[in-house]
Amino acid sequence: MFLTTLIVLAAMSGIPSEKSIDDATVTTTKADAAVARVGIPRMRPMRVFKDVRLKRPIQILVRPDLPDLLYVVEQPGRVRVLDRTRADSKEAATFLDIRPEVRMKNNEEGLLSMAFSPDVANDGLVYLYYTASSPRRAVLSRFKIGADAIADPDSEEILLEVPQPFGNHNGGTVLFGPDGMLYLSLGDGGAANDPMGHGQNLSTLLGTVLRIDPNGASGDKAYGIPTDNPFVDVENARPEIWAYGLRNIWRMSFDRETGELWAGDVGQNQWEEIDVVRGGGNYGWRYREGKHRFSRDEPPAELELIDPVVEYPRSDGISVTGGHVYRGKARPEAIGAYLYADYQSGRIWGIRAVDGEMVEGPKQVARLRGSLISSFGEDAEGELWLCTFEGDEMSGVGAIWRFTGPLERASADPEVGDA
């Protein structure tokens, strides 16, 4: 998940540079092209549900058939529910509580992600990814939602378990793609410097993005292997793997218009990166950190490594939080911009890209001083939300934010979202 906070933060004093593009730049969709001349706008995150107590919220999402409900994943092992039409809410309901099953002895362990089945209205299924003990492992499970719209903790069906050698780099986003397949990111197994070489090893699931069919089965597996996965016919490779060479993706999302899979991959000690993840792609870890050489070993000449779309140095922050491509209506000039953040510095940037190549940005669009940005969320209308840790990280006090419409002050500076 996040890089350990034992790293000294004093170096985070730089301001991200801003780049511009020519007015004639071609963008990803027709909607993007209509707003490209305007440029990526500044945004205003506004805190909501101020009276609701949350413990380390690390994901916020909506259920496809109940768009007014916000589901907030708490890292210790609980999922809470908020009605976004009730800004005066004083408390959140509990959707699921699996705290007894969840291991959270380290900062990067816990209940890390959740995704609703695309057909949840009919099959009533929700998928969770978490860490567990005895032995230490990562678990992908699904649960059944009852008639009361609450998930039954006793209905757990385990789909996949992956041994975890260390207590960090557990990775963790589970989500469904536009193809109906389930995607899951896994970190490289932890410690530092990828000591076991997982990043470039196709025989392990660590350091990868997986793509599976949760409605199928394959041999002794409780899930199916899509026949068009890139490594199905590669000797000694795990057929579940969609992409590899990744250190520790913290949050990935699909662009609802283009189908591109965007991800924030947390760096080791110098560079944070944003990637567009493609089937069969090798993203370089541990040969490289961002675009820069990391390992003493040279990659084989025939190995094609995919560059990040954008990277930033430790002078701008520590531990990237991947976001979403904006497809809402409140800020038309932001359509097509991918927004992402830094967990430690609270900076939020926007970029635009075509076929994985950046054509505009990065531009700092907001900053939340004093807030640790753990995750973005996207609602049914394409509007974006944030969840954060407030104050002392280990206290776990959480907050929810939403992005509003046009700025109230035309002359507002980039830190309009300061808490």
C-alpha positions as CSV (number, residue, x, y, z in Angstrom):
1,M,0.0,0.0,0.0
2,F,1.8,3.1,1.2
3,L,5.5,3.5,1.6
4,T,6.4,3.4,5.3
5,T,6.2,6.7,7.1
6,L,9.6,6.1,8.7
7,I,11.0,7.9,5.7
8,V,11.9,11.5,6.5
9,L,9.4,13.9,5.0
10,A,11.5,17.0,5.1
11,A,12.5,16.6,1.5
12,M,9.0,17.2,0.2
13,S,9.4,20.9,-0.6
14,G,9.3,21.1,-4.4
15,I,6.4,22.2,-6.5
16,P,5.5,20.0,-9.5
17,S,6.4,21.6,-12.8
18,E,3.6,22.3,-15.2
19,K,3.9,21.5,-18.9
20,S,1.7,22.7,-21.7
21,I,0.7,21.3,-25.1
22,D,-0.2,22.9,-28.4
23,D,-3.9,23.8,-28.9
24,A,-4.1,21.3,-31.7
25,T,-3.3,18.3,-29.6
26,V,-5.4,15.2,-30.4
27,T,-7.0,13.7,-27.3
28,T,-8.5,10.3,-26.5
29,T,-12.1,10.9,-27.3
30,K,-14.4,13.4,-29.0
31,A,-15.4,14.7,-25.6
32,D,-11.8,15.2,-24.7
33,A,-11.1,17.1,-27.9
34,A,-13.9,19.5,-27.1
35,V,-12.2,20.6,-23.9
36,A,-8.5,20.3,-24.8
37,R,-8.1,24.0,-25.6
38,V,-9.3,24.9,-22.1
39,G,-6.5,22.9,-20.3
40,I,-6.8,20.9,-17.1
41,P,-8.6,23.0,-14.5
42,R,-8.0,23.5,-10.9
43,M,-10.3,21.4,-8.7
44,R,-11.8,21.9,-5.2
45,P,-12.1,18.9,-2.9
46,M,-14.6,19.7,-0.2
47,R,-14.9,17.6,3.0
48,V,-18.3,15.9,3.5
49,F,-19.8,13.7,6.3
50,K,-17.8,15.5,8.8
51,D,-19.7,14.0,11.8
52,V,-19.2,10.4,10.7
53,R,-16.4,8.5,12.4
54,L,-14.3,6.3,10.1
55,K,-11.3,4.2,10.8
56,R,-8.5,4.2,8.1
57,P,-10.8,4.5,5.0
58,I,-8.9,3.2,2.0
59,Q,-11.5,2.9,-0.7
60,I,-14.8,4.5,-1.7
61,L,-17.1,3.1,-4.4
62,V,-20.7,2.7,-5.4
63,R,-22.9,-0.3,-6.1
64,P,-24.0,-0.2,-9.8
65,D,-27.7,-0.7,-8.9
66,L,-27.8,1.6,-5.8
67,P,-25.9,4.7,-7.0
68,D,-26.9,6.9,-4.1
69,L,-25.0,4.7,-1.6
70,L,-21.3,5.2,-1.0
71,Y,-19.4,2.1,0.3
72,V,-16.3,3.0,2.3
73,V,-13.7,0.2,2.9
74,E,-12.0,0.5,6.3
75,Q,-8.5,-1.1,6.5
76,P,-9.0,-3.0,9.7
77,G,-11.7,-5.1,8.0
78,R,-15.0,-3.4,7.9
79,V,-17.1,-1.9,5.1
80,R,-19.4,1.1,5.9
81,V,-22.3,2.6,4.0
82,L,-23.2,6.3,3.6
83,D,-26.2,7.8,1.7
84,R,-24.6,10.6,-0.4
85,T,-28.0,12.4,-0.4
86,R,-27.8,12.8,3.4
87,A,-25.0,15.2,4.0
88,D,-26.2,15.6,7.6
89,S,-25.5,11.9,8.4
90,K,-24.1,11.3,11.8
91,E,-23.1,7.7,11.4
92,A,-22.5,5.0,8.8
93,A,-24.2,1.7,8.6
94,T,-22.1,-1.5,8.4
95,F,-22.3,-3.5,5.2
96,L,-19.7,-6.2,6.1
97,D,-17.4,-6.8,9.1
98,I,-14.6,-9.4,8.7
99,R,-12.2,-7.9,11.2
100,P,-11.6,-11.3,12.9
101,E,-10.3,-12.7,9.6
102,V,-8.1,-9.8,8.6
103,R,-4.4,-9.5,9.5
104,M,-3.3,-5.9,10.1
105,K,0.0,-6.1,12.0
106,N,1.8,-3.9,9.5
107,N,0.8,-0.6,7.9
108,E,0.3,-2.1,4.5
109,E,-1.8,-5.1,5.6
110,G,-5.6,-5.2,6.1
111,L,-8.7,-5.2,4.1
112,L,-7.4,-3.5,1.0
113,S,-10.1,-3.5,-1.7
114,M,-13.6,-4.4,-2.7
115,A,-15.6,-4.7,-5.9
116,F,-19.2,-5.4,-6.7
117,S,-20.1,-7.9,-9.3
118,P,-21.2,-6.1,-12.5
119,D,-24.4,-8.1,-12.2
120,V,-24.8,-7.6,-8.4
121,A,-28.5,-6.8,-8.8
122,N,-29.1,-10.4,-9.8
123,D,-26.2,-12.5,-8.4
124,G,-25.8,-10.5,-5.1
125,L,-22.0,-11.0,-5.1
126,V,-19.2,-8.7,-3.8
127,Y,-15.5,-9.4,-4.0
128,L,-12.9,-8.5,-1.3
129,Y,-9.1,-8.6,-1.2
130,Y,-7.4,-8.7,2.2
131,T,-4.4,-10.1,4.1
132,A,-4.8,-13.0,6.6
133,S,-2.6,-14.8,9.1
134,S,-1.4,-18.4,9.8
135,P,0.2,-18.4,7.3
136,R,0.6,-14.8,6.2
137,R,-1.1,-14.6,2.9
138,A,-3.3,-12.4,0.6
139,V,-6.9,-13.6,0.0
140,L,-9.4,-12.9,-2.7
141,S,-12.9,-13.9,-1.7
142,R,-16.5,-13.3,-2.6
143,F,-19.4,-12.9,-0.3
144,K,-23.2,-13.1,-0.8
145,I,-25.4,-10.0,-0.2
146,G,-28.6,-10.8,1.7
147,A,-32.1,-9.5,1.1
148,D,-31.4,-6.8,3.6
149,A,-28.6,-5.4,1.3
150,I,-26.0,-6.5,3.9
151,A,-23.2,-8.9,3.1
152,D,-23.1,-12.1,5.1
153,P,-19.7,-12.7,6.6
154,D,-20.4,-16.4,6.8
155,S,-21.0,-16.7,3.1
156,E,-17.3,-16.3,2.2
157,E,-16.0,-18.3,-0.8
158,I,-12.3,-18.1,-1.2
159,L,-11.1,-17.9,-4.8
160,L,-7.4,-17.3,-4.5
161,E,-4.7,-17.3,-1.7
162,V,-1.2,-16.0,-2.3
163,P,1.6,-16.5,0.3
164,Q,3.1,-13.2,1.4
165,P,6.8,-13.4,2.5
166,F,6.8,-9.9,4.2
167,G,4.3,-7.6,5.8
168,N,4.5,-4.8,3.2
169,H,3.8,-4.5,-0.6
170,N,0.5,-6.3,-0.4
171,G,-0.7,-4.3,-3.3
172,G,-4.3,-4.3,-3.7
173,T,-7.0,-3.2,-6.1
174,V,-9.7,-5.7,-7.1
175,L,-12.1,-4.5,-9.9
176,F,-14.0,-5.6,-12.9
177,G,-13.0,-4.6,-16.4
178,P,-15.3,-3.6,-19.3
179,D,-14.8,-7.2,-20.5
180,G,-16.5,-8.6,-17.4
181,M,-13.2,-10.2,-16.2
182,L,-11.9,-9.6,-12.7
183,Y,-8.5,-7.8,-12.3
184,L,-6.4,-7.9,-9.2
185,S,-3.1,-6.1,-8.5
186,L,-0.5,-7.8,-6.3
187,G,2.7,-6.2,-4.8
188,D,6.1,-7.8,-5.2
189,G,6.0,-9.5,-1.8
190,G,7.7,-6.8,0.3
191,A,10.9,-5.9,2.1
192,A,12.9,-3.6,-0.1
193,N,14.7,-3.9,-3.5
194,D,12.5,-7.0,-4.4
195,P,15.0,-9.4,-2.7
196,M,13.3,-12.5,-4.1
197,G,13.2,-11.3,-7.7
198,H,9.4,-11.5,-8.0
199,G,9.0,-8.5,-10.3
200,Q,10.5,-10.3,-13.4
201,N,9.4,-13.8,-12.5
202,L,6.4,-15.0,-14.4
203,S,6.1,-18.2,-12.3
204,T,4.9,-16.2,-9.3
205,L,1.7,-14.0,-9.0
206,L,3.6,-11.4,-6.9
207,G,4.4,-8.1,-8.7
208,T,1.7,-8.5,-11.2
209,V,-1.8,-7.6,-12.4
210,L,-4.0,-10.7,-12.7
211,R,-7.0,-11.3,-15.0
212,I,-9.4,-14.1,-14.2
213,D,-13.0,-15.2,-14.8
214,P,-14.7,-15.4,-11.4
215,N,-17.6,-17.2,-12.9
216,G,-15.6,-20.1,-14.3
217,A,-13.3,-22.8,-13.0
218,S,-10.0,-24.2,-14.3
219,G,-8.7,-27.5,-13.0
220,D,-8.3,-27.2,-9.2
221,K,-8.8,-23.4,-9.4
222,A,-12.0,-21.8,-8.2
223,Y,-11.9,-19.4,-11.2
224,G,-11.5,-19.6,-14.9
225,I,-8.4,-18.5,-17.0
226,P,-9.4,-16.4,-20.0
227,T,-8.1,-18.0,-23.1
228,D,-6.8,-14.7,-24.4
229,N,-4.6,-14.0,-21.4
230,P,-1.1,-13.2,-22.7
231,F,0.8,-15.9,-20.9
232,V,-1.6,-18.8,-21.2
233,D,0.8,-20.7,-23.5
234,V,4.1,-19.5,-22.1
235,E,6.1,-22.3,-20.4
236,N,6.4,-21.9,-16.6
237,A,4.3,-18.7,-16.5
238,R,1.2,-18.3,-14.4
239,P,-1.7,-18.1,-16.9
240,E,-3.6,-15.6,-14.6
241,I,-1.0,-12.9,-15.2
242,W,-2.1,-9.9,-17.3
243,A,1.0,-7.7,-16.8
244,Y,4.1,-7.8,-14.6
245,G,7.2,-6.0,-13.6
246,L,5.2,-3.9,-11.1
247,R,6.4,-3.0,-7.6
248,N,3.3,-2.3,-5.6
249,I,0.3,-0.8,-7.4
250,W,-1.8,1.3,-5.1
251,R,-5.1,1.9,-6.8
252,M,-5.9,1.2,-10.4
253,S,-9.0,2.0,-12.4
254,F,-10.6,1.7,-15.9
255,D,-11.4,4.7,-17.9
256,R,-15.1,4.2,-18.5
257,E,-14.9,5.8,-22.0
258,T,-11.7,4.2,-23.5
259,G,-11.3,1.0,-21.4
260,E,-7.7,1.9,-20.5
261,L,-6.4,0.5,-17.2
262,W,-4.6,3.2,-15.2
263,A,-2.4,2.5,-12.2
264,G,-0.2,4.2,-9.6
265,D,2.9,2.1,-8.9
266,V,4.6,3.0,-5.6
267,G,8.4,3.7,-5.9
268,Q,11.3,2.4,-3.9
269,N,13.1,5.6,-2.8
270,Q,13.4,8.1,-5.7
271,W,10.5,7.9,-8.3
272,E,6.8,7.4,-8.2
273,E,5.0,6.4,-11.4
274,I,1.7,6.3,-13.2
275,D,1.2,3.5,-15.8
276,V,-1.4,2.5,-18.4
277,V,-1.4,-1.3,-17.9
278,R,-1.7,-3.4,-21.0
279,G,-2.0,-7.1,-21.5
280,G,1.5,-8.8,-21.6
281,G,3.2,-5.6,-20.6
282,N,6.5,-5.6,-18.5
283,Y,6.7,-2.4,-16.5
284,G,10.4,-2.8,-15.5
285,W,10.6,-3.4,-11.8
286,R,13.2,-4.1,-10.5
287,Y,15.4,-3.3,-13.5
288,R,14.0,0.2,-13.3
289,E,12.2,2.5,-10.9
290,G,10.1,4.8,-13.0
291,K,12.2,5.4,-16.2
292,H,15.5,5.1,-14.3
293,R,17.9,2.2,-13.9
294,F,17.5,0.6,-10.5
295,S,19.1,-2.9,-10.5
296,R,22.8,-3.5,-11.2
297,D,21.7,-6.1,-13.7
298,E,21.0,-5.0,-17.2
299,P,17.7,-6.3,-18.7
300,P,18.1,-8.7,-21.6
301,A,18.3,-6.9,-24.9
302,E,15.1,-8.6,-26.2
303,L,13.1,-7.6,-23.2
304,E,10.7,-4.7,-23.9
305,L,10.0,-2.5,-20.9
306,I,7.1,-0.1,-20.9
307,D,7.7,3.4,-19.7
308,P,5.4,5.1,-17.2
309,V,3.0,7.7,-18.6
310,V,4.4,10.1,-15.9
311,E,6.7,10.0,-12.9
312,Y,7.6,12.3,-10.1
313,P,10.5,12.5,-7.7
314,R,10.6,12.3,-4.0
315,S,10.9,16.1,-3.8
316,D,7.2,16.2,-4.8
317,G,5.9,13.5,-2.5
318,I,6.2,10.0,-1.1
319,S,3.9,7.1,-2.2
320,V,1.6,7.6,-5.2
321,T,-2.1,7.1,-5.0
322,G,-3.6,6.2,-8.4
323,G,-6.9,7.9,-9.4
324,H,-9.4,8.0,-12.2
325,V,-9.9,9.6,-15.6
326,Y,-12.6,12.3,-15.0
327,R,-15.8,11.6,-16.9
328,G,-18.2,13.7,-14.8
329,K,-20.3,16.8,-15.7
330,A,-19.6,19.2,-12.9
331,R,-16.2,20.2,-14.5
332,P,-16.6,19.8,-18.3
333,E,-13.1,21.2,-18.9
334,A,-11.6,18.4,-16.8
335,I,-13.2,15.6,-19.0
336,G,-10.5,13.2,-20.1
337,A,-8.0,14.2,-17.5
338,Y,-6.5,11.5,-15.3
339,L,-6.3,12.8,-11.7
340,Y,-3.9,11.2,-9.2
341,A,-2.3,12.1,-5.9
342,D,0.6,11.7,-3.5
343,Y,-0.4,10.0,-0.3
344,Q,2.1,11.9,1.9
345,S,2.3,15.4,0.4
346,G,-1.5,15.7,-0.4
347,R,-0.8,17.0,-3.9
348,I,-3.3,16.2,-6.6
349,W,-2.3,16.4,-10.2
350,G,-4.0,16.0,-13.6
351,I,-2.6,14.8,-16.9
352,R,-4.0,13.9,-20.3
353,A,-2.6,11.1,-22.4
354,V,-3.1,9.4,-25.8
355,D,-2.3,5.7,-26.2
356,G,-0.3,5.8,-23.0
357,E,1.7,8.9,-24.0
358,M,1.3,12.1,-21.9
359,V,0.2,15.1,-24.0
360,E,-0.8,17.5,-21.3
361,G,0.4,18.1,-17.7
362,P,1.3,17.2,-15.1
363,K,-0.6,20.1,-13.5
364,Q,-1.2,20.4,-9.8
365,V,-4.9,20.9,-9.5
366,A,-5.3,20.9,-5.7
367,R,-3.6,20.1,-2.5
368,L,-4.9,18.8,0.9
369,R,-2.4,19.9,3.5
370,G,-2.4,17.7,6.6
371,S,-4.4,15.0,4.9
372,L,-3.0,11.6,3.7
373,I,-4.7,10.7,0.5
374,S,-5.5,7.0,0.6
375,S,-7.8,6.5,-2.4
376,F,-10.0,8.1,-5.1
377,G,-13.5,6.9,-5.9
378,E,-15.8,7.4,-8.8
379,D,-19.6,7.5,-8.6
380,A,-22.2,6.5,-11.1
381,E,-22.1,10.0,-12.8
382,G,-18.3,10.0,-13.1
383,E,-17.8,12.5,-10.3
384,L,-14.8,11.9,-8.1
385,W,-14.4,11.4,-4.4
386,L,-11.5,11.0,-2.0
387,C,-10.8,9.3,1.3
388,T,-8.0,10.4,3.6
389,F,-6.4,9.8,6.9
390,E,-6.4,13.0,9.0
391,G,-3.7,14.1,11.4
392,D,-1.5,11.4,12.9
393,E,-1.5,8.4,10.4
394,M,-1.5,5.7,13.1
395,S,-4.6,7.2,14.8
396,G,-6.5,6.2,11.7
397,V,-9.1,9.0,11.8
398,G,-10.6,9.2,8.3
399,A,-12.4,11.7,6.1
400,I,-14.4,11.7,2.9
401,W,-14.1,14.5,0.3
402,R,-15.9,15.2,-3.0
403,F,-14.9,17.4,-6.0
404,T,-17.3,20.3,-6.6
405,G,-18.2,22.3,-9.6
406,P,-16.5,25.5,-10.8
407,L,-14.3,27.3,-8.4
408,E,-15.9,30.0,-6.3
409,R,-12.8,32.2,-6.8
410,A,-11.5,32.6,-10.3
411,S,-8.1,33.6,-8.9
412,A,-7.8,30.7,-6.6
413,D,-4.3,29.2,-6.3
414,P,-3.6,25.5,-6.8
415,E,-4.0,24.8,-3.2
416,V,-7.8,25.5,-3.2
417,G,-8.5,22.2,-1.5
418,D,-6.4,22.9,1.6
419,A,-8.0,21.5,4.7
